[in-house]
Amino acid sequence: MAGTLFWSCKESPKTESKVQSNTKPNIIYILADDLGYAEIGVFGQEKIETPNIDALAKSGMRFTQHYSSAPVCAPARYMLLTGKHAGHAYIRSNSEWKERGEVWNYKAMAKDSTLEGQGPMPKSTITMAHRLKEAGYTTGMVGKWGLGAPHTHSLPTTMGFDFFYGFNCQRQAHTYYPLHLYKNENRVPLANDTIAPNTKLPEGADPNDIESYADFNLTDYAPDLMFEELTNFVERSSDKPFFLYWASPIPHVALQAPQRWVDYYIEKFGAEEPYLGDKGYFPHKNPHAAYAAMVSYFDENIGKLVEQLKDEGLYENTLIVFTSDNGPSYAGGADPEFFESAKPFEGTHGRGKGYLYEGGIRVPMIASWPKHIQAGTESDLQSAHYDMLATFADVAGYELPDDTDGISILPTMISEGEQVEHDFMYWEFPSYGGQIAIRIGDWKVVRQNLTNNKPATLELYDLKKDPTEQNNVAEQHPEIIDRAIEIFKEQRETPELEHFKMPAIEGGLIANNK
C-alpha cells in the first residue's frame, strides 16, 4: 500500500475559513447506473453531450481499464463498499428477497413497506462509510441503496452513513416519479400518482400524440429532489472532511427526463419511432431523445456540484471519482446500438448489462483532484470498484482490513509512489445463466451456462489483440486455463446464500476443467 497521505489546500481569504480545519480531502464518489463505457463524450460518445463530465476528465485522469465488480446493481454496490471481489462477496447478484410476498407489486409495496428493498447484508458488515467515519469524515449517501430493506439492520444509516436520501429499494427506482423516497429511515411522501412500472399507453391512445404519455411525467421528479438534498449535505458538512456517495439512478430506465432536455434532443435527433413499452418500464414518444436527456441532465447537475464546491472554497481539497455500476442496458427503450453505448465493446443483450464480457463490466472512470492529479492524463491500469476501499484508505487515513481484495490506485492517480498491480481480477455472477470471468494480464477466461443446464462454455480471449472478445483461443493456451483454475480454487468461497450457488461449480465442473 502507498503511505497514508493528508493534504490541506491554501485558499483565498474569501474561502480560507471553510477549509482551515479540513486538513483531509473531501471525497465524492459518483456512481451512474447502467451508464455504458462510451456514453460520455470523453470516452467516445458522439450523440449525447456531457461537457461537465468531460471537463472533470480534462482536469484529472481518465482510467481506460476500469471495471465494475459485477454486471448488475446490488452486487456491484456491495463489492464497492466492502472491497471484496465476487469470490468472497456475501451478495453476488440482485437479491429481491421474494420470500416476503409480492415484492414486485408496486401498489402492494406502497401499502406495505416490509415488501420494499433487497436482501440485507450481514449485520457484522463493515463498509467503506464506517471506516471513513472512524477517520473523522461526515458521511452522506444520496441515490439508490439496494443493499437492504426498511425495518432491517441493513440501511445506509446503520451501515456507516450519517445521512441518506433516495431510493431504499432498487425496484422502486424503476420509476423516477415514485410515491415516496426515504430520508434516513423514514418515508417521505411525494406528490405523484400511482403509476406502476410496466404500465403501457391507455387503450386506444395515439402513440404519436405527446398527450398520450402524460401519465408517465408527473410532479415530483426524484433526481431533482435528490440533487437538492445532495447540495444541502455538502453545504452543511463543509466545516470538516466529508464523504459523499452519489449513487444516481440515472440513466437506468424508465425513460423519464426533464422536458427541456427532451426537447433539446428532439431538435437534435429529429423524428423517431415511439417506444411502446414492449421491453418493460414505461413507453415514450421519443426514446432516443429521452435517454440522451437523462444523461445530459445528470451531467448538468455534476457541473452544478462542481460549481458549488468552487463557490464554497472546497473544490481544490476534494477528490471526485466518477464511474458507473455496470454496462449499458438494452431494456425499457434503451438502445445501446444507436448510441454505441459500450464502444468499442458490444453492449447488446448477451454482451452488455448482466454479462461478464467487456461490454457488461468495463466502465468509464474519471478521477479529478486539483493540484494532486495531473490534468488531462490517462491510465490503462487495471482496476475495479473493489479497489476503492484501499484507495480511500490511503487518501483518508483509515486502517485497511487484511481481507480486502483491492489495491490502492492512489499512486497512479497522483503519479507518486510505487503502484501495486493486480495479479488477476475475478468476477462471479450466478444469474443470467451463471458466469465466471478471470482476467490475468491481457488474458481473460469466461465461463457461461453454469446454472441453466446448458453445456458450460470455456472461453479465452487475448484482450490486447482481441478487445471485443470475438476469437476464443482456449484450445491454444491450456497453460492460461490451468492458471485460471488455480486462481479459482484459491479465491472462491462457497456462497453463504443458497440462491447464489451454481450447480456446475459446486459439483466440481470448473475446478476439474470439464
N, C-alpha and C positions, 0 to 999 in steps of 0.2 A: 504494500500500500504506500501511496505517497504520504508525506508527512501532513499532520494536521495544519491547516492554513487559516489564518484570520486576516482580515483586511479592514481598514477604515478608509473612507474616502473623504477627501477635502472638498468642501463645497463653498460656494459664495456665502457672504454674510447673510443673505436672504434666507438660505436653507440650512445653515450650519446647526441651528438649534435642534432640528429634527433628526439629524444623523449623528450628532455628537456622541450619544450613548449607544449608538447602534454600531458596535465595532465588528460584529459578524455580518456577513452579507445576507440580505433577504434572498429567499429562493421562491421563484414562481414556476410551477410545473404545469404546462398547458397541454392537456390531452384531448385531442379531437377524437371523434367517434366515427369509425368507418371511413376515414379520410385516406384515399389511396396515395401511393408513393409519389405519383405525378399529378396530384390535384392542386398543387400550389405552383405559382409561376417559377420560382427559383429551382424547382425540381422538374421543370419541363412542361407545365400546363400552359396551353395556348388559347383556351377558350374562357376560362374563369380567371377573373382579375383578383390578385391578392397582394396589393402593394405594401401593406403593412407587415405581413409575414415575410415578404421578400426583403423588406428593409431590415428586419431582425437578422436575416441571413447575411446581409451586406455589412451589418455592424458586428457580426460574430462569425461563428463556424458552422458549416454545413457538414453533417455526417451522412455519407452516402451508403454505408453498410450497417445501418441501424435496424434492429428487429424488434417486433413485438415479442412478448413472451408466449403468446398464444394467439390463435386466429379468430377468437371471439371475445366478447366483452368481459365477463366476470373473471375468468382465469387470468387474463392479461392484467387486470387491475389488482388481483390478489398477488401475483408474482412481482409486480411493480412495488407494492407496499411492503412485501416481505423479503425481497431479494433472493427468492428461490426460483430455480427453473422447474419445468413441469415434471421432472422425475422425482422431485422432492416435495412438490406442492400438495397442499390439502385440497385445494379447489383446482380441478383440471379441465372443467368445461362449465358451461352455464348450468346452473342447478336451480330449477324453478320450484323445488320443494312441493311437488304436486300432491303429495300425500295429505296435504291440509284440506283439499277440496277444489273448488272451482277457481283455481289461481289464474286461469286465462280469461275469466269472465269479468270484463271491465266494470260492469254495473255491480256485480257481487263484491268486487274489491272495494268499490266506492262505499258500500254499506258496511263492509267488514274489513277493518284494517289488518286483521290477522291473516288475510289471504294475500297481502302485499309482500313484496320483497323476495329475495333469493335465499338459498340455503346459507346459514350463518357460518362464519369462521369459528374455529375453536376459541373458547373464552381465554385461553392462555396465549393467543396470538399477540406478538409484539410487532407493531408496524413501524414504518418509517416515521410516521407522525408522533408515535410515542417517544422515539429516540430524539427527534428534534425538540420536543417539549422538554425533555431532560437536559438538552443542550441550551435551554433558555429561549426557545422560539415560541411565539404565539402561532398557533396552527389553525388554519381555516380551510374548509373544502366547500366548493360551490359546483353544482352539476349533478352527475349521476353516480350513485353509490354502487348498488348491485352486488353487495357482499354481505347481506344480512337482511333482516326484516324488522318491521316495527314490533316492539314488545320483546325483542331478543337482546342478548348481550352483544350482538354484532352490529353496532351502529357507528357512524362516524364519531359521535361524541363519546362513545365508550372504547373506541379504537384509536384514540390519540388526538382527535381534533377538538379544539376549543369551540369551534363554530362550524355549523353545517347549514346549507340552504340548497334545496334542489329536490331531485327525484330520489326517494329511497329505493324504489323498485324499477328495474330496467324495463319491465313490461308496461308500466305506467308511462314511461318515456316514449312509447310508440305514438303518442300524440303530443304536439307542442302546445296544445290548449287543454291541459288536464283540469280535472275538477279541484285538485289541490296539489300543493307541493309540501315539503317538510322544512321547518325551521328548527334546527336541533332535533328534538324528539317529537315535535308536535306538528300536526297537520295545519296547514294554512289554506283555508278555502279560497278558491278563485272564482271570478265572475264568468265562468264558462258553462255552456250547456253540456249535457251528457251525450257526447258523440263518440261512440266506442270505436277503437281501431278496427279496420276492415269494413267499415260502413261504406257502401257504394252510393252512386248517384241515385236520387229519388226516381222511382219508376216513371218512365215517360219523359224524363228530363233531357234537354238538348245538350249533348256533351260539348258543343261549340259555343254555348252561351255561358258567359262567366258567372251569371247569377245562379246557375245550376250547382255551383261549388260553394255557395255561401255558407253552408253548414260546417265547412272544414276550416274556416277562418273566423275565429270568434273574438273574444275581448282581451283576455289576459294571456299574452304570449310569453311562455315560460322563460325563454332566453333573455327577454328584456328584464324580467323580474330578477333573474339570477345575476345578470350583469350589474344591476343596481346594488344588490347585496354584496357582490364582489368588490365593487369600488368603495362601498362603505367599510368593508372589512379592512381594506388597505389603508383607508384614511384613519381609522381608529387604532390601527396596530402599528403606526409608523414611528412610535417612540421607542420601539425595541425591535430586535430581529423578528421577522415573520416568515412563515412558510405558507404559501397559498397553492393548493392543489385545485386547479380549474379543470374539472372533468366535464367538458362541454358535451352535450348530447349531439351537437351538430358535427357532420351532416348526415347522421343516421336518419333514414326515412322514418316517419312520413314526410312527404314533400309539403312543407309549410314554412313560408318565409314572408317577411315584410313586403307588402305590395310594391313599395317604391323600388325595391331591388328586383322584384319580379318584372316590373315594367321596364326597368333598365335592360334586362337581358332579353325580354320580348323584342325590344327595339334592335338589340344586337343580333339575335339569332333568327328573327323572323318567325313565320308561321311554322307550327309543328303539330304532329298528331297528339291528341289528348291521351293521357294515361287514365284508363277506366277502372283501375283498381284490381286488375286480374292477377297481379302478383302481390296482393296484400296491401295493408295500410290504407291510405286514402287516395282517391282519384285526384287528378289535377289537369287543368286545361293546357298548361304549358310546362310539362315536366322538366325539360332541359333548363328552361329559364328559372324554374323554381329551385332546382338543385344548385345551379350556379349562384342563385340569390342567397341561399343558405350559407354557402362558403364565403361569399363576399361580405355578408352581414357579420359573420364571425370574424373575418379579417378586419372589418371596420372597428369592431369592439376591441380587438387586440391593439389596434392603433390608439384607441381612446385610453386603454390601460397604460400603454407606454407614455402617452402624454401626461396622464395623471402622475405617474412616477416622476417624470421630469418636473412637473409643476410643484410637487411636494418635496423635491430635493432627494429623492430616493433612487433615481434611475441608475446612477453610477455605482451604487452599492447593492445592486440587485442582479442576481443570476437568473436569467429567463431561459427555460428549456421548453421547446415546442416540439410535439410529436403527435402520433396517432396510436390508437389502441390496436388496430389491425388493418388489413387491406380493405379495398372497397367492396361495397355490397352490390348485388345485382337484383335485389328485390325491391318492391314498393315503388317502382317507377325510376329508380336509379339506373343509369345507363353507362356502365364503365367502358363500353366500346366507343360510344360517341365522344366521351371526354378523354379517352385513352388514359384512364384513371391510374393504372399501375405501370404505365410505360417506363422502361422497355419490357416489363413483365406482363403477363396476362392477368386480368382482373375479373374475368368472367366466371360463371358457375364451374366449379371443379378446379379453379386456379386462383380465385380471389378469396374473399372472406370465408372462413371456415375450413380452409385448406392450408397445408404446410408447404406449399410451393411458394416461391418468392413473392408472387402477387398477393398472397394471403398474409404474409408475415413481414416482408420488407416494408418499412415505413419511413417517411421523411423525419429527420430530426435536425433541429437547429438549437445552438446554444449561444446566447448573447450575454456579455458581461463587460461593459466598457472598461478599458484600461487593463483588463486581465486576459480577455480572449481577443486575439488579433482580428481586426475587421477583415471581412472578405476572404476568410480562409476555409479550407475544406479538408476533411479527413476521411480515409477509407478504413479506419479502424473498425473491426467487427465488434459490435456492441449490442446490448439489448436492454429492455425495460429493467430486467433484474440487476443491472449494473448501477442503477440509480441509488440504491441503499448505500453501497460502498462509496460512490462518488460524493453523495451529500455528507457522508461521514467525514470525508476529507475537507469538505467546504465548511461544515458547521462545527466539527469537533466532537461528535459523539463516538462512543465506543462501538466498533463493528463486531457483531457476533461471529463466532467461529464457523457457524453452519451456513453462512451466505454462499451463494453460487456465483455472485457477481464480482466484478473487478471495478476499481475506481478508474474512470476515464478522465479525471481531472488533469493529470499530466498532459494528456493530449489537448484538452481544452485550453490550458494556459501556456502550452509549449514550454513546460518546465518540469524537470524530474524524469525519472525512468518510467515508461509506460509498460505495465504488465499486460500481456495479451492472452486471450482465451486459447487454451489448447484445443478446445472443442466448444460447440454450442449444442444445446439439447432442447428438443420440443417433443411433447407427447399430447395427443388430443383424442379422447375416447369417442368423440361424436363424428358425424359426417362419414360414417363407415369405419372409424378408428384408424389413427395415423401415428407414426413416429417419424421424426427427422433428426438427423445429427449432422452438423457441419464440422469438418476437420480441415482447417486451412481453406483451400478453394474447393474441396470435395464436399459434396452433400449427398447423404443417403436418405432416401424417402421410402417408407413402407406404408401401404394403404390396405384397406379391407381387413382390418384386424378385429372387427366386431360384427360384420354383416354376412358372415358365412360364404363370402366370395373368396376366390383364391387370393392369398396375400401377395402383394407386389414386392419386388426387390429392385429398387432403382438407385442408380448412382450417377451424379452429374458433376462435371467439371465446370464450376461457375465462372472460372476465368475465361474458358473457351466457349462456354455454353450457358450464359447467364439466364436464359429463358427456359432452361431445363427441357430441352427437346430430345437430346440424344442420351439414352440410357446406356452407360458403359460398365454396368455391374460385372458382366462376364469377363471383361478385360482386366479388371483390377480386384481380384479376390483379397489382396492384402489390405485394401481400404475397407472392404466389407468386414474382414476379420477384426480390424482395429475398431470399427463402429460397434461390433458385437461386444468387444471388451469394455468399451465406454458404457454401453447399455447395461451390462452386468454390474459395473462398478457404481453407476449413477442412479439406477432406477429403484425406487422403493415401491412396494405394492401399495396402491391407493387405500386409504383408510375407508373411504366410502365405496360401497358395493357398486353403485351405478357409474363409477369411473374406471372400473376394472374392464380389461379387454381380454376376452377368452383366448385369443390367439397368443397373447403374451403370457397370461397366467398359465397356459398349457405348455409353455416352453418353446413355442414355434420360433420366436425371434432369436432366443438365445442359442438355438441349435441351427439357425440359418436355413430353415426349411421354407 
